[in-house]
Amino acid sequence: MSKYMTKQREALLEFLRSHIDESFSAKQIADALKSEQISVSAVYRNLSALEAEGKLRRVVSGNGREVNYQYSDDEGCRECLHMSCKKCGKTFHMSADGAALLIGNVAMRENFRIDKVETVLYGVCENCNIEENK
């Protein structure tokens, strides 16, 4: 990879690491990195490579139309189950106790081991529930 691409990749990784509990579309990332002069095509190339390396998690939006990416190479992130809100699009770490309870119940009742890295639970977050019930 050329030196210029390395700078692009570093800027992309820095952006994703600073937003560890959020997921973004490639266009949102490109817009956020406009000042770094990173093209949308370079963002897509780097996202693809980072996903293949296991540094990113691909999150499909609740409506199934948009693919978002979230940095997942952080130790704390890899060990968490994630919950993604179908209304606002935010992604959250499930509490360790909640995740252990869910994983334990599924393992015991279904004899099935959940892969934390690949699993995202979709629903509606607390804030969106509050807004909906006003």
C-alpha positions in Angstrom: 0.0 0.0 0.0 1.3 3.4 -0.9 2.3 6.0 1.8 -0.7 8.2 0.8 -3.1 5.2 1.3 -1.4 4.6 4.7 -2.2 8.1 5.8 -5.8 7.6 4.7 -6.1 4.4 6.6 -4.6 5.9 9.7 -7.1 8.8 9.5 -10.0 6.4 9.0 -8.9 4.2 12.0 -8.4 7.3 14.2 -12.0 8.4 13.3 -13.5 5.0 14.0 -11.5 4.6 17.3 -12.8 7.9 18.5 -16.4 6.8 17.9 -16.1 3.3 19.3 -19.8 2.9 20.3 -21.2 4.3 17.0 -21.6 2.8 13.5 -21.4 4.9 10.3 -22.1 4.4 6.6 -19.2 4.8 4.2 -20.6 8.1 3.1 -20.9 9.4 6.7 -17.2 8.4 7.2 -16.1 10.1 4.0 -18.0 13.3 4.9 -16.4 13.3 8.4 -13.0 12.9 6.8 -13.4 15.4 4.0 -10.7 17.7 5.5 -8.3 14.8 5.3 -8.9 14.6 1.5 -10.0 11.0 1.6 -12.3 10.0 -1.3 -15.4 7.9 -0.9 -13.8 5.1 -3.0 -10.7 5.1 -0.7 -13.0 4.9 2.3 -14.8 1.9 0.7 -11.5 0.2 -0.1 -10.1 0.7 3.4 -13.4 -0.4 5.1 -13.3 -3.6 3.1 -9.7 -4.3 4.0 -10.3 -3.5 7.7 -13.4 -5.7 7.8 -11.4 -8.6 6.3 -8.8 -8.1 9.0 -11.5 -8.3 11.7 -11.0 -4.7 12.8 -14.5 -3.6 11.8 -18.0 -5.0 12.3 -20.6 -4.6 9.5 -23.9 -3.5 10.9 -27.0 -3.6 8.6 -29.5 -0.9 9.5 -32.9 -1.8 10.8 -34.5 -1.2 7.4 -32.0 -3.4 5.7 -31.0 -0.8 3.1 -27.9 0.7 4.6 -24.7 -0.9 5.7 -22.8 0.7 8.6 -19.4 0.0 10.0 -18.2 0.0 13.6 -14.7 -0.4 14.9 -14.4 -3.6 16.8 -10.7 -4.2 17.3 -10.8 -2.8 20.8 -10.5 -5.5 23.5 -13.5 -4.1 25.4 -15.6 -4.1 22.3 -14.7 -7.6 21.1 -15.9 -9.0 24.4 -19.3 -7.3 24.3 -22.6 -8.1 22.8 -23.9 -5.2 20.8 -27.4 -3.7 20.6 -28.3 -1.5 17.6 -31.3 0.8 17.7 -33.5 0.5 14.6 -34.8 4.1 15.1 -31.7 6.2 15.8 -29.0 3.9 14.5 -26.8 4.0 17.6 -25.0 0.9 18.7 -24.5 0.1 22.3 -22.6 -2.4 24.4 -24.8 -4.7 26.4 -23.9 -4.8 30.0 -21.6 -7.6 31.0 -24.2 -9.1 33.4 -27.0 -8.9 30.7 -24.8 -10.5 28.1 -23.6 -13.3 30.4 -27.3 -14.0 31.3 -28.4 -14.1 27.7 -25.4 -16.2 26.5 -25.8 -18.6 29.4 -29.5 -19.1 28.9 -29.0 -19.7 25.1 -26.2 -22.1 25.8 -28.1 -24.0 28.5 -31.6 -24.1 26.8 -30.6 -24.4 23.2 -27.1 -26.0 23.4 -25.9 -23.1 21.2 -22.8 -21.0 21.7 -23.2 -17.3 20.7 -20.3 -15.6 18.8 -20.0 -12.2 20.5 -18.0 -10.7 17.7 -20.6 -11.5 15.1 -23.8 -10.9 17.1 -25.8 -7.7 17.0 -29.2 -7.5 18.7 -31.7 -5.1 16.9 -34.4 -3.3 18.7 -35.3 0.2 20.1 -33.1 1.9 22.6 -34.2 3.5 25.8 -34.1 7.1 24.5 -36.2 6.2 21.4 -38.7 4.3 23.6 -39.1 7.3 25.8 -39.6 9.6 22.8 -42.1 7.1 21.3 -44.1 7.0 24.5 -44.4 10.8 25.1 
